[in-house]
């Protein structure tokens, strides 16, 4: 795949976005409809729904969804709204349902696929039919072992939406990877600041001393430089083998990787709210959930080859500690950025050539906001 150096994809005159995009409740509300209600949003891994009835509640664009594997093995996303009088059906954040979903108010009962199968005392209601009242559902898509949902009524097929990524990560064995660690971070910053921060390493020498010694911030190149998917690789500086506290590999390789990938780490943003980090021996994915114009929740999951935990030398804690420390450094500086861009004196500043990817991320964001 062709990689380009940062300066080759930089557009002269690129500037950061105005204050209101980070501090305005009105802009935040518009984003929920224009972006989060219409995009494919990652809600976890297929492995999170291992058996029929396994479910998670997902909050998306002001809606609550029950994401559940039904008895036939399909993953569904139902609005958490009873068709009788609108009551919330589930209150637990995750768990395993029986063969049905029952409303706690008047006991309307649904199959896991959403069909209504029980409605007490409705038999005498003229014109009433169980078939007319299934749960409202959202579209579900799968990509590389991840589960995505969208509230859009007529979304593009996920294979079409993710066409630029087709086959790009196949060597990393993503569908088979095993999640082994998960941390949620509340961050007092706008969701966009988190994605923008992830998209450049100009800040690494001042914010991330451990990261810089293992992955020089001027190394590597980008292969996706425009559109909803952005990123590229950084080089792992010898004698380090990976991005860990010790610098040693913490697990066996993710797949049958070529020699060049054994000395690289790949970092991508998947618009609007997912970040994917691929190292020779482990992967990390992040999802960013907007809470308000000034607050977000970041979920971080570490994944390894399914055979890795049983192999000699396995030490995922080495990678977890490295990124937990790095993440907290990032979240802190994002919170400081939030405080600064909220000031009445803040005005857009110029991006440097080493910030071409966050500038491209801004262009995609503004394009999607303008199209809705």
C-alpha positions as CSV (number, residue, x, y, z in Angstrom):
1,X,0.0,0.0,0.0
2,X,1.4,3.5,-0.8
3,X,2.5,5.5,2.2
4,X,3.0,9.3,2.1
5,X,5.1,11.5,4.4
6,X,3.2,14.0,6.5
7,X,4.3,17.0,4.6
8,X,3.2,15.6,1.3
9,X,-0.4,15.5,2.3
10,X,-0.5,18.9,4.1
11,X,-2.7,21.7,2.8
12,X,-1.3,25.1,3.2
13,X,-3.5,27.4,5.3
14,X,-5.2,24.7,7.3
15,X,-6.4,26.0,10.7
16,X,-8.0,24.6,13.8
17,X,-11.8,24.9,14.2
18,X,-13.5,27.8,16.0
19,X,-14.4,27.8,19.7
20,X,-18.1,27.0,19.2
21,X,-17.3,23.5,17.8
22,X,-15.9,22.5,21.2
23,X,-17.9,24.6,23.7
24,X,-21.4,25.1,22.2
25,X,-24.4,23.0,23.4
26,X,-26.1,23.8,20.1
27,X,-23.3,22.4,18.0
28,X,-23.1,19.3,20.2
29,X,-26.9,18.7,19.8
30,X,-26.5,19.1,16.0
31,X,-23.7,16.6,15.9
32,X,-25.9,14.0,17.5
33,X,-28.3,14.1,14.6
34,X,-25.9,14.9,11.8
35,X,-23.1,12.5,12.7
36,X,-23.9,10.0,15.5
37,X,-27.4,9.2,14.5
38,X,-26.3,8.6,10.9
39,X,-22.9,6.9,11.1
40,X,-21.8,3.3,11.7
41,X,-20.8,3.4,15.3
42,X,-18.7,0.6,16.9
43,X,-20.4,-0.9,20.0
44,X,-18.0,-3.8,20.7
45,X,-16.8,-7.1,19.4
46,X,-18.7,-10.1,18.2
47,X,-17.0,-12.0,21.1
48,X,-18.9,-9.7,23.5
49,X,-22.1,-11.5,22.4
50,X,-21.0,-15.1,22.8
51,X,-24.3,-16.9,23.3
52,X,-28.0,-16.3,22.6
53,X,-29.4,-13.7,25.0
54,X,-26.0,-12.0,25.6
55,X,-26.7,-8.3,25.5
56,X,-25.3,-4.8,26.1
57,X,-27.1,-1.5,26.5
58,X,-25.7,1.2,24.2
59,X,-26.5,4.9,24.4
60,X,-26.3,6.5,21.0
61,X,-27.4,10.0,19.9
62,X,-29.8,10.2,22.8
63,X,-31.3,6.7,22.3
64,X,-30.9,3.6,24.3
65,X,-30.4,0.4,22.3
66,X,-30.5,-3.3,23.4
67,X,-27.7,-5.0,21.3
68,X,-28.4,-8.7,21.7
69,X,-27.6,-12.0,20.0
70,X,-30.9,-13.8,19.2
71,X,-31.7,-17.5,19.3
72,X,-30.7,-17.9,15.6
73,X,-27.3,-16.4,16.2
74,X,-27.9,-13.0,14.7
75,X,-26.9,-9.8,16.5
76,X,-29.8,-7.4,16.7
77,X,-30.1,-3.8,18.0
78,X,-33.5,-2.9,19.4
79,X,-34.6,0.4,20.7
80,X,-35.1,0.1,24.4
81,X,-38.7,1.2,24.1
82,X,-41.8,-0.9,24.7
83,X,-44.4,-0.6,21.8
84,X,-47.2,-0.4,24.4
85,X,-46.6,2.8,26.4
86,X,-42.9,3.5,25.7
87,X,-41.4,2.1,28.9
88,X,-37.7,1.2,29.0
89,X,-37.4,-2.6,28.8
90,X,-33.9,-3.1,30.1
91,X,-32.0,-1.2,32.9
92,X,-29.0,-3.4,33.4
93,X,-26.0,-2.4,31.3
94,X,-25.2,-5.9,30.2
95,X,-26.0,-9.5,30.9
96,X,-27.8,-12.5,29.4
97,X,-31.5,-12.5,28.7
98,X,-33.7,-15.6,28.6
99,X,-35.6,-16.4,25.4
100,X,-37.6,-13.2,25.7
101,X,-37.5,-9.5,26.6
102,X,-40.4,-8.5,28.8
103,X,-41.6,-5.0,29.7
104,X,-41.6,-4.5,33.5
105,X,-44.7,-2.3,33.3
106,X,-47.5,-4.3,31.6
107,X,-45.6,-7.4,30.6
108,X,-45.6,-7.0,26.8
109,X,-43.2,-9.8,25.8
110,X,-40.8,-9.9,22.8
111,X,-38.6,-12.6,21.3
112,X,-34.9,-11.7,21.1
113,X,-35.4,-11.0,17.4
114,X,-37.9,-8.3,18.3
115,X,-41.2,-9.9,17.5
116,X,-44.0,-9.3,20.0
117,X,-45.4,-12.6,21.3
118,X,-47.4,-11.6,24.3
119,X,-49.6,-8.6,25.2
120,X,-51.9,-9.3,28.2
121,X,-55.6,-8.3,27.8
122,X,-55.2,-7.0,24.3
123,X,-57.2,-9.8,22.7
124,X,-60.4,-7.8,22.8
125,X,-58.9,-4.7,21.2
126,X,-60.4,-4.1,17.7
127,X,-57.8,-4.5,14.9
128,X,-54.9,-5.4,17.3
129,X,-52.4,-7.9,16.0
130,X,-49.1,-9.0,17.6
131,X,-47.4,-8.8,14.3
132,X,-48.0,-5.1,14.0
133,X,-45.9,-4.3,17.1
134,X,-42.4,-5.6,16.9
135,X,-39.6,-3.7,18.6
136,X,-38.2,-0.8,16.6
137,X,-34.7,-1.8,15.5
138,X,-31.5,-0.2,14.2
139,X,-29.3,-1.6,11.5
140,X,-26.3,-3.8,12.6
141,X,-23.1,-4.4,10.7
142,X,-20.0,-6.4,11.2
143,X,-16.4,-5.6,10.2
144,X,-13.3,-7.5,11.1
145,X,-14.9,-9.0,14.2
146,X,-16.3,-5.6,15.4
147,X,-20.0,-4.9,15.8
148,X,-21.4,-1.6,14.5
149,X,-24.9,-0.1,14.7
150,X,-26.5,2.9,13.0
151,X,-29.7,4.8,13.6
152,X,-29.9,5.8,10.0
153,X,-33.1,4.6,8.3
154,X,-31.4,3.8,5.0
155,X,-27.7,3.4,5.8
156,X,-25.2,2.3,3.2
157,X,-24.2,-1.3,3.6
158,X,-21.2,-1.5,6.0
159,X,-19.1,-3.2,3.4
160,X,-19.7,-0.2,1.1
161,X,-19.0,2.3,3.9
162,X,-15.8,0.6,4.9
163,X,-14.6,-0.1,1.3
164,X,-11.4,1.9,1.8
165,X,-10.4,-0.6,4.5
166,X,-11.1,-3.7,2.6
167,X,-8.4,-6.2,3.2
168,X,-6.1,-3.6,4.7
169,X,-5.7,-5.3,8.1
170,X,-6.2,-8.9,7.1
171,X,-2.7,-9.9,8.1
172,X,-3.4,-8.8,11.7
173,X,-6.1,-11.5,12.2
174,X,-8.5,-9.0,13.7
175,X,-11.7,-11.2,13.7
176,X,-10.0,-13.9,15.8
177,X,-8.3,-11.6,18.4
178,X,-9.1,-12.1,22.0
179,X,-10.0,-9.1,24.2
180,X,-8.0,-9.4,27.5
181,X,-8.2,-6.0,29.2
182,X,-10.8,-3.1,29.2
183,X,-10.7,0.3,30.9
184,X,-13.2,3.1,30.8
185,X,-11.9,6.7,31.1
186,X,-14.1,9.7,31.8
187,X,-12.5,12.7,30.0
188,X,-13.5,16.3,30.6
189,X,-13.1,17.2,27.0
190,X,-15.0,17.4,23.8
191,X,-14.9,14.2,21.8
192,X,-13.3,15.8,18.8
193,X,-10.3,16.9,20.8
194,X,-9.7,13.3,21.7
195,X,-9.8,12.1,18.1
196,X,-7.6,15.0,16.9
197,X,-5.0,14.3,19.7
198,X,-4.8,10.7,18.6
199,X,-4.2,11.7,15.0
200,X,-0.8,13.4,15.5
201,X,2.4,12.8,17.5
202,X,3.8,16.3,17.3
203,X,2.9,16.5,21.0
204,X,4.7,13.2,21.9
205,X,8.1,14.6,22.9
206,X,6.5,16.9,25.5
207,X,3.7,14.7,26.7
208,X,4.8,11.0,26.2
209,X,8.4,10.4,27.2
210,X,8.0,6.6,27.3
211,X,6.3,6.5,23.9
212,X,8.9,8.7,22.2
213,X,11.8,6.4,23.2
214,X,10.1,3.4,21.6
215,X,8.4,5.0,18.6
216,X,10.2,8.2,17.3
217,X,7.6,10.8,16.6
218,X,9.1,11.8,13.2
219,X,9.2,8.2,12.0
220,X,6.7,6.5,9.7
221,X,4.2,7.7,7.2
222,X,0.5,7.8,6.5
223,X,-1.4,5.7,3.9
224,X,-4.9,7.1,4.5
225,X,-4.8,10.9,4.3
226,X,-8.3,12.0,3.3
227,X,-11.8,10.9,4.1
228,X,-13.4,9.1,7.1
229,X,-10.5,6.7,7.7
230,X,-7.1,8.3,8.4
231,X,-3.7,7.1,9.7
232,X,-0.5,5.2,9.0
233,X,2.5,3.7,10.8
234,X,5.3,4.6,13.1
235,X,8.6,2.7,13.4
236,X,9.5,0.9,16.5
237,X,13.1,1.9,17.4
238,X,15.5,-1.0,17.9
239,X,16.3,-2.7,20.2
240,X,12.6,-2.2,21.3
241,X,10.3,-4.9,20.0
242,X,6.9,-3.3,20.9
243,X,5.2,-0.4,22.6
244,X,5.4,-1.8,26.2
245,X,7.0,-0.6,29.4
246,X,9.9,-3.0,29.0
247,X,10.2,-2.5,25.3
248,X,9.9,-6.3,24.8
249,X,7.1,-8.1,23.0
250,X,4.3,-9.1,25.4
251,X,2.7,-11.8,23.3
252,X,3.1,-13.8,20.1
253,X,2.5,-12.0,16.8
254,X,-1.1,-11.2,15.9
255,X,-0.8,-13.0,12.6
256,X,1.6,-14.1,9.9
257,X,3.3,-10.7,9.7
258,X,6.0,-9.7,7.2
259,X,9.3,-8.5,8.7
260,X,8.5,-4.8,8.2
261,X,5.4,-5.1,10.3
262,X,7.4,-6.6,13.2
263,X,9.1,-3.2,13.5
264,X,6.0,-1.0,13.0
265,X,2.9,0.1,14.9
266,X,-0.2,1.3,13.0
267,X,-2.6,4.0,14.2
268,X,-5.9,4.8,12.5
269,X,-9.1,6.8,13.2
270,X,-12.4,5.5,11.9
271,X,-14.8,8.4,11.8
272,X,-16.5,9.4,13.9
273,X,-15.6,7.7,17.1
274,X,-13.2,4.8,16.8
275,X,-9.4,4.5,17.1
276,X,-7.5,1.4,16.2
277,X,-3.9,0.7,17.2
278,X,-2.1,-2.3,15.8
279,X,1.3,-3.5,17.2
280,X,3.1,-6.7,16.2
281,X,2.1,-8.5,19.4
282,X,-1.2,-6.8,20.5
283,X,-3.9,-4.5,19.3
284,X,-5.9,-1.8,21.1
285,X,-9.2,-0.3,20.1
286,X,-10.8,2.8,21.5
287,X,-14.4,4.0,21.3
288,X,-15.2,7.6,22.2
289,X,-18.7,8.3,23.5
290,X,-19.8,12.0,23.6
291,X,-21.5,12.9,26.9
292,X,-21.7,16.7,26.4
293,X,-19.9,19.4,24.6
294,X,-17.3,19.3,27.4
295,X,-17.2,15.6,28.4
296,X,-16.6,12.2,26.9
297,X,-16.1,8.6,27.9
298,X,-13.3,6.6,26.2
299,X,-13.4,2.8,26.3
300,X,-10.1,1.1,25.7
301,X,-9.8,-2.6,25.0
302,X,-6.5,-4.6,24.6
303,X,-6.6,-7.7,22.3
304,X,-4.1,-10.5,21.6
305,X,-3.8,-13.6,19.4
306,X,-6.2,-16.2,20.9
307,X,-3.3,-18.6,21.6
308,X,-1.1,-15.9,23.2
309,X,-2.2,-16.3,26.9
310,X,-1.0,-19.9,26.9
311,X,2.4,-19.2,25.3
312,X,5.7,-18.5,27.2
313,X,6.5,-14.8,27.7
314,X,2.9,-13.6,27.7
315,X,2.7,-10.4,29.7
316,X,-0.2,-8.1,28.5
317,X,0.2,-6.1,31.7
318,X,3.4,-4.7,30.1
319,X,1.3,-3.2,27.2
320,X,-1.6,-2.3,29.5
321,X,0.6,-0.2,31.8
322,X,2.3,1.5,28.9
323,X,-1.0,2.6,27.3
324,X,-2.8,3.3,30.5
325,X,0.0,5.8,31.3
326,X,0.1,7.2,27.8
327,X,-3.7,7.4,27.7
328,X,-3.9,9.4,31.0
329,X,-1.3,11.8,29.6
330,X,-3.4,12.3,26.6
331,X,-6.7,12.7,28.5
332,X,-5.0,15.3,30.7
333,X,-3.8,17.4,27.9
334,X,-7.1,17.1,26.1
335,X,-8.8,18.4,29.3
336,X,-6.3,21.3,29.3
337,X,-7.1,22.0,25.6
338,X,-10.8,22.0,26.4
339,X,-10.3,24.7,29.1
340,X,-8.3,26.7,26.6
341,X,-10.5,26.5,23.6
342,X,-13.5,27.4,25.8
343,X,-12.0,30.8,26.5
344,X,-13.6,33.9,24.8
345,X,-10.1,34.9,23.4
346,X,-9.4,31.6,21.7
347,X,-9.3,31.8,17.9
348,X,-8.3,29.2,15.3
349,X,-4.6,28.7,14.9
350,X,-2.5,27.3,12.1
351,X,-1.8,23.6,11.7
352,X,1.8,22.5,11.0
353,X,2.8,20.0,8.3
354,X,3.1,17.4,11.1
355,X,-0.6,17.9,11.8
356,X,-2.0,17.0,8.4
357,X,-4.1,14.1,9.7
358,X,-6.0,16.1,12.3
359,X,-6.5,18.8,9.7
360,X,-7.9,16.1,7.3
361,X,-10.1,14.8,10.2
362,X,-11.5,18.3,10.6
363,X,-12.3,18.5,6.9
364,X,-14.3,15.2,7.1
365,X,-16.1,16.4,10.2
366,X,-17.1,19.7,8.6
367,X,-18.1,17.9,5.3
368,X,-20.5,15.6,7.2
369,X,-21.9,18.4,9.3
370,X,-22.6,20.5,6.2
371,X,-24.2,17.6,4.3
372,X,-26.9,17.0,6.9
